[in-house]
């Protein structure tokens, strides 16, 4: 069970480290000297996806552990 958790955490870290470079935004285009332009927000969707993935993984680990204790 510990090996499974360690492998899962390692896989998650690899995926997250590879996707960090995709989060960067290019600089906004220069259309003049308008200072009230705001960049597009990034991250709220990512937080929701991470929370859902964590909840799903916790559910799977809970079920696997519960099944292991029954045997």
RAMOZI-V178754 format. One line per field, one symbol per residue. ss: DSSP state (A for helix, B for strand, O for the rest). psi: psi as a letter, one per 40 degrees, with the letter a starting at -180 (. if undefined). burial: b if it has 24 or more other C-alpha atoms within 12 Angstrom, else e. A space follows every 50 residues. Layout:
ss = ???
psi = ???
burial = ???
//
This chain:
ss = OAAAAAAAAAAAAAAAAAAAAAAOOOOOOOOOOOOOOOOOOOOAAAAAAA AAAAAAAAAAAAAAAAAAAAO
psi = ddddddddddddddddddeddediiiiiigeafheehiihiidddddddd dddddddddddddddddddd.
burial = eeeeeeeeeeeeeeeeeeeeeeeeeeeeeeeeeeeeeeeeeeeeeeeeee eeeeeeeeeeeeeeeeeeeee
//
